[in-house]
Amino acid sequence: MNKTITARHLSIALIAGSVWGFSEVALGAGIKSCAHLVSGSLMTGVALFFIAGTWAASRNILVPLLTVLIASIFKLLDAALLSLPVMSGAIGNPIFAFILEGLAFVGLILLFRNVKWNRKKGALLGAGTALVAVGLFPLVKFATGVPACVYPGSAMPLSVMFGPIAILLSAVTVPMGLYAGDKFGQRYETLAVNFRDRLVTRLLSPATAGVMIVMLIAFRSLVS
């Protein structure tokens, strides 16, 4: 399996990571400590859409991890805009979740490296990845020092309480990500036919990142 990072791979990761990073901030607007009940489970499905998409577009196991890194940078930028400490329930814990989701996905891809991921198998991949990620998330306390948020009136972590929702949602979003990523990867290849298209291709990823950063700053200036 290819493990060499090319300019094309960097572009794919930058585009997907930037869009994911902004969507994570927008979906988590108002969360400055704990997740709001099912919100973390919903964001697991969103995260795995982008992780699966970047793998399908690149067929390189390092690209989803690079995408996780870029999304995490957006989360750190959000921390700066909100004047929140990095090791907080709203910043450090979601980044830990990103890392778990990326590693769980890559781990399953490596474990079943000979599988051809169609829609049905992609659903199993999504469900399995989410199961591993939500099951291990309570370990976040050892990474950030901030315990996982619990369901009100209980000691049950929200990630476990609403884990079935994350699993079911990811069984849908991962096949969607695989399909979208595959189509994007094919389209990206066709954009290198002439000079103008190559120029568009090279400018697309930094332009996307720049737009997402501006949108993030504008969003936080309105919603904080």
Salt bridges, closest charged atoms under 4 A:
GLU24 OE2 - LYS75 NZ 3.63
ASP78 OD1 - ARG220 NE 2.62
GLU189 OE2 - ARG8 NE 3.03
